[in-house]
Amino acid sequence: MGEVDPSAHPEFFRKIIEQSVYVWCAIDRDMTLTYASAGIHQLLGYHPDEMVGSSALDLIRSDFHTQSLTDMADLVANPGLGVPVVLGLNHRDGSTVFVEVGAQVHLDDPKIQAVVLRLRPYNDQRLLEHYLEALATSVPVEETLKPLVGSIRAQHLTSQVALAYDWDPDTQRFLSTVSTDLPAVLGGALDRPNYQPAHVDGAAAARAIHPPAAGEEPPWVTAIRTEVPVIVSSVDQLPPTFREAAVAAGLGSCWVYPVPVPPDGTFLACLIIWLEAAGEPMIGHGAALEHSVWLAALGFERRHSEQLLLHAALHDTLTGIPNRSHFFNELHRLERYDTSADHDGDGDDDPGQCAVLFADLDGFKEINDTFGHGTGDQVLAVIARRLQAAVRPGDVVARVGGDEFAVLCTGLENDEEATAVADRLIEVVSRPIAIGEVTAMVGLSIGVAFHDPATHVEGALVDAADHALYRAKQTGKGRWVVAHRE
């Protein structure tokens, strides 16, 4: 069997051009377009057929005309040059598209008789630069990921791209996504019929498509499950829901790359690329997409670091429970609610009746003096866990001082519900605490102040609870006292 000569098959070269990361054009000596590849439609909004016969100068922004004519003259005089330049081109919608243009002169070749141009969006490099800049700043990760998604789309000129993340194994859906103009069902984040994913440019609303039927596994679910890229070379291979949505959107193939997410590198995100043409990634595509996966992972690494820093800033390092800053942030949120003039009226964000419980340990100094501060620290950690277990779901327990704790109770039905919490706190703290061979005994005194939107702001509420705590200490300890109301 003889060797196959690819040059004998024009279809081979047509596929190479269509799947290239470049748009290919040809112009004659007068700068008239004689050919444009299919990618010109996504790049500039024109169909290739309507481009042929037009002047290239009509596509070039006027302030680049002189540069273009000079470059063309240099190319004709020095065919061996063709150094890439950046030009501004006119998109059909009136916007400007910056492209990197390289050229090869074949005017004297009787089979070509043209200058062959390769165009690549310059925006993909600029978007990558913006992404890296955003990584180094405090821009939220959702905004950070947008230029990365845009740069990936710019590298694949007939594509739509989504970066789906925050995988929820219970619903088999991503909870968040950044994408270009993709129907919701193709972006990986659909969890109910009318879900609308985020868009890079917001140019078009996602079509409302019902969730897939049970048993239909989209390629990103397979990628998460297997932890390897999934290449669907033809949408005919997809389950019906996704196949129909892809065909309706004019898409022919889907490439999915799972993305590792901190802290343990579990694959909880996916880079999803939909292309108009059927086919698999070429070697260059695969390498570029693997690099994009790495860049996306950097974004999630930064988000994880920020979450750790935020947690450290708002939690006590010894006990792990919220600290004073966290507690006062929650109080400030109550004050913002009280002063807000645009409540929606549905009560969803209404904290209801609230109370602050300020608590101080009785006899803790003796623990430190007798057994040392190491034992004292372990006692505080045990007490923090007991306090958290004794409050109601949604209550905030914080360590606000050395042996001082505070509890914010919201959604109270009546005063007795808050004092019942105080009773439980006193009871659980009074139980013996075993630390090694040491058994420690401490008590708890509590001051209770109820939140009244008409008279209380956060400072007054805390002062009232603190004064009530002082009275509890003065009247025998191991008890609670309610602050006087105006």
N, C-alpha and C positions, 0 to 999 in steps of 0.2 A: 504494500500500500504506500503510495507516494505521499510526500509531505504536502500539507494544505498551505496554499499561499494566500494569506488574508487580503493582500492587495487585489486579488481577483474577485473579491466580494465587497461591492460598495456598501452593502448593508452593515458590514463590520465597522466601517469608518463612520457611517451615519450614527450608529449606536455610541461610538466613542465620543462623537461631538455632542450628542444629546445628553450624555451622562457626565460631561466635563464640568468642572467647577467654573469654567470660563464661558462667556458668550462669544461666539465666533462670527465675524463679519468680514466682508470683502468689499473694497472700494477700488474704482479705477483711477486713472490719472487726474480726472476732474473731480474726485471725491464723491462720485455717485455710488451709492450702495448697489452692489450686484448680488449680494447674498447676506442673509442673517439667520443664525440658528434659532431654534425654538425658545431658548432661554431669554431672548430679547423681550418676550412678552412679559415675563415677571420683572425683568430689569427696568423696562421703560414703558410697559403698558401697551405696546403695539404688537400686532400680529406680524410675523416675518414677511408674509406676502405683501402687506401694504408698505413695508419698508423698502422693498426692492424698487429701484428707479428714482428714489428720493435722494436729495443731497445730504451728505453727512453733516454739512455745516448747519442744516436746519435743526439737527439734533443737538448741536454743541451750543452751550450758552454763549451769548454774544461776547462776553468779556474773555472767552477762551479762543475766539476766532483767530486772532493774530498768532497766538502760540501754536494753534493747530496747523495753520498754513505754513508756518516756519518749520514745524516738525515734519510736515509732509514733504517739503522741499528738501530737507536734510536727508530724509529716508530715501528719496529717489536718487539723490546725488551720492549717497553712501549706503548702499543696500545692506551692508553688514552691520549697521547699527541696530536700531529698533529697541533702544533702551526704554523701559516702561516709564510713562508719564501719567500724571493725574489730571483728568479733565472733568469739567462739570457738564452733564448732559441734561437735556430737557425731558422730563417725564411727561407722559400724555396728560396727567392731571395738573400740570403746571409747576410741579415741584422740581427741585434739582437733585440729580443723582450723581454723586462723585464716583468715578471709576478709574481704575488703574488700567492703562492701555499699553499693550505691547504690540509690535508689528514686525512682519517679515515681508520683504518686497519680492514679488514674483511677476512683475510687469512684463518681463521679457520671456516668461515661460508661456508658449502658445496655448498650453492646456489650462492656464490659470488667468494670466493677464490681469493681475490685481495685486493690491496690497492687502495681505491677510492680517486682520486685527483680532487680538484676543482681549476681551474686556472682562474685568473682574471688579465687583463693587469694592470701592475703597472703604465703604462704611463698615465692612466686617472687621477690618483692622482697627478702625476708630472705635467701634463698639467694644471690641476686646480690651482696648486701652481704657475705655470708660469702666468696664467691668473690674479690671484690676485696680483702678483708682477707687472705685466704690468699695472693694474689698478692704482697702487700707483706711477707710473712713468709717463713720458710724451710720452709714446709710442702711436702712432695714434690708434684710436679706431678700424680701420680695422685690424691692426696687433694684437691688443689686443684680438679681438674676435676669432682669429684662434685657440689658445689653448683651448678655451672653447668649440668650435665646435668639436675639436679633442677629448676632454675628454668625450663629450656626445656620440660620436661614439664608444669610447672604452668601455663605459658602456653597449652598446647594440651591441654585437659582429657581428650581421648579419644586419647591418644598414648602411645607408648613411644619412648624416645630412646637413641641410642648416640653416643658420640664415639670414633671409632676412629682410631688413630694409629700411627706407626712403620710406614709402608707398606713392604713387602718386594716389590720388583718381580719377584724370581725366583719366588716362590710366588704372587704376585698376591693377597696377604693382608695384613691389618694384624696386627702382632705384639702390639698392646695395645689394650684398649678399656675404656671406662667406660660402663656402660649401666644402664637400668632393666630391668624383667623381660622381656627379649627372648630368644627361642631363639638359640643360638649362630650358626646359619646366617644370621640376620637382623641380627646385630650387626657383621658385617664382619671378625671376627677368627678365624674358623674355619680352622684349618690341619690338623686331623686329626679323625677321627670323633667322639671324645669330648671335644673341647675345651670348657672351661667358661669363658665370659668373666666379667670382674668385674662386680659389681652395685653400684648405689648403696646399697641398703638390705639386700641379701642376703636378701630376703624369699622368693625361690623359686629353686631351682637351674635352670639352663638345660637345656633338653631336648637330649639327644645326638642330633644329626642328621648324617648322612653328608655329606661335602663335595659340592659341586655337580659334576655331570658335566662333562667337558671340553667347551668351547665355550659354556657357559652364562655369560654375563657379567652379574653383578649390577650394579645401578645405581651403586654406589660405585666400581666399577672403571671404569665409563664416565665418572664425574665426575672421577676421577684422570686418566684418559687425555685427556679433552677440556678439563679445567680450568674447567668451567662447571657450575652446578647442574643436576641431573637430577630432573625432576618426573615421577613415575609416578602418574598420577591414578587408576589402577585396577590392582589386583594381577593382573588378567587379562592385563595386558601383560607380566608378568614371565616369565622362564624357569620351567619346571615345578618345579624344586627349590624355588625361592624362592616361587613362587605357592602351592604346597602348604603350605609352612611358614607363610606369611602367613595363608592361609585357616584353618589349624588354630589359629592364635593369635588369630583374630577380627579381623584387620587388613584394611583396604580400600585404602590408598594409601601411597606412600612418597616422601618428599622428601629429596634428598641435596644437601648443600652442601659443596664441597671447601674445605679450610682451608689457607692458606699456612703453611709452617713454615720457620724460620730454618735456616741462615744466608742462603740465597739466595731465600727465598720460594717454594720449590717446593711444590706441593700434595701433601703426604704424610700428610694427615689428612682425615677427613670427618665432618661432622655428619649423622647419619642419623635422620630422624623418620618413624616409622610411625604412621599414624592409623587409627582404626577405620572411619571413613567414607571413601568414595571422594571425590576432588576435588583441586583445585589450591590453592596458597596465595592468599589474598586479599592486597590491597595492604599492609594492616597486618601480616599474617603475614610476607610477604617482607621487609619492612623490619626487623621484629624479629629474624628469623633471620639476616639479614646482619649485624646488630649482634652477635648471638651468635657468628657466625663471627669477627668482629673480637675479641671477648672471648677466644675460644678461642686465637686467634693470639697474644694477649698472654701467655697461659699458656705456650705453647711458646717464646715469646721469652724469658720468664724462665728456663725450663729450659735454653735454649741459653746464656744468660748465666752460669748456674750451672755448666754444663759447662765453659765457657771459664775461669771462675774456678778451678774444681777442677783443670783441666788446668794452669793457670798455677801453682797452689800445689804441684803434684806433679811438675813438669817444670822442667828447667834452661833458663833463658831463652836462653843462648848456643847450646847444642847441640841443644835440643829433646828430649833423652832424659830419662828419669826422674831426679829429683834425690835428695838424701840422705833427705828425708822419705818419698818413695815407697819407696825401698829398705828403710828401717827398718820401714815399714808391712808390707811383704812378709815381712820377718823375724819381725815380731810375729805375723803370721798363722800362721807355722810354730809359734811358741810356743803360740798358742791351740790349735792342733791337738794338740800334745803333751800339753797339760794337760786337754783335753776328755775327759769321762767318758762321753759318749753317742755315740761313733762308730757309724755305722749298720752297719759291718761289711762293706760291699760294696766298700770301697777306693776309691770314686769320688773322695773328697776327700783321699786319702792322698798327700802329696807325695813319698813314697818317700825314698830316700837323697838327701841334699842337701849342697851345698858352697857356701862363700863364697870368691870370688876377689877379693882386694884388690890393686889394681894402681896403680903410680905410674910416671910417665914418667921416663925417663933422658935428661938433656941438654935438658930443656925450658927451664930458666932461661937457657941460652945463646941459645936462639931469641929469647926476649923481649929479652935484652940486646943482641943483634946486629941484629935486624930490627924490633924494637918490639913493643908489646903488640897492635897491630892484627893483625900477621901471626901472633902467638902465638894470638890468638883464632881465626883461620881454621884454624890447625893443629889446635886442639882440636876444632873442628867436624868436620874431616876424620877425625880419630882416632875420634870418637864414632860416625860412620857406619861406619867399618871394624870397630869392636868389635861393633856390632850385627849386621853381616853375618857375623861369624865365629862367633858363638855358635849354640847349637841353638835351634830353635823352642820358645818358652815360657820361655827363660832371660831374666832381667831384667838389663839393663845400666844402670847409673846413674853420674852424675857426682857424687861425694861431697865433692869439694874442688877446689882450684885446678887441679891437674894429676893428681888422684887419681880413679880409677874403681873401681867394684865390680860384680861379677857374681854373681847368685844362680842356681845351677843346681839344679833339682829333677828327681826321677824318674830319678836316675842308676842304671845297672845295676851299676857298679863304680867304684873309685877312678880307674882308667885313663881313664874317660870324661871325668872332670873335668880331669885333667892334659892330655888331648888338646885340650880347649878352651883351656887355658892356652897350650899350644904354638901353636895357631892365632892367639891374640891377640898373642903376642910376634912372630910372623912378619908379620902384617899391619901392625902398628905400625912395624916396622923398614923398611918400604918407603919410598922417597923420597916426599916430599910437595911438589908443585909449587904455589906460591902466587905467581901472576904470574911475575915473572922470578926469583923466589927458589926454591931447592930446599932444603927443610928435612929434616934427618935426626934422628930421636929413637929411643929404645929403650923397653922396658917391662920392669919387674920385678914379679913377682906372688907373693903369699902365698896359700896354699890351706889352708882349714880345712874339715873334714868335720863335718856336723851329726850329733850323737849325742843323741837324745832323753833318754837316761839321765843325761847329764852337762852338756849345753849348753843355755843359754838364749841369747837373741840377743846380749846384751852379751859373754858369754864367747866366743861364736863369732866375733864381730867382733874381739875382742882377740887371739884365737888367729891369725886371718888377718893381723892387723896385725903381730904379732910375727914371723910367718913372712915377711912382706914385708920387714921390717927385715933379717932374715938373708939374704934374696935380694940386697938392696942391698949388704950387707957382704961377700958372697962373689963379687962380680964383676958384678952387674947383668945385665940381659937374660936372666933365667932365672926359674924358679919354684921355690919351696920349700914343702913340705907341713908344716903345723903338727904338732907332736908330739901324739899321742893319749894320753889317760890310760890 
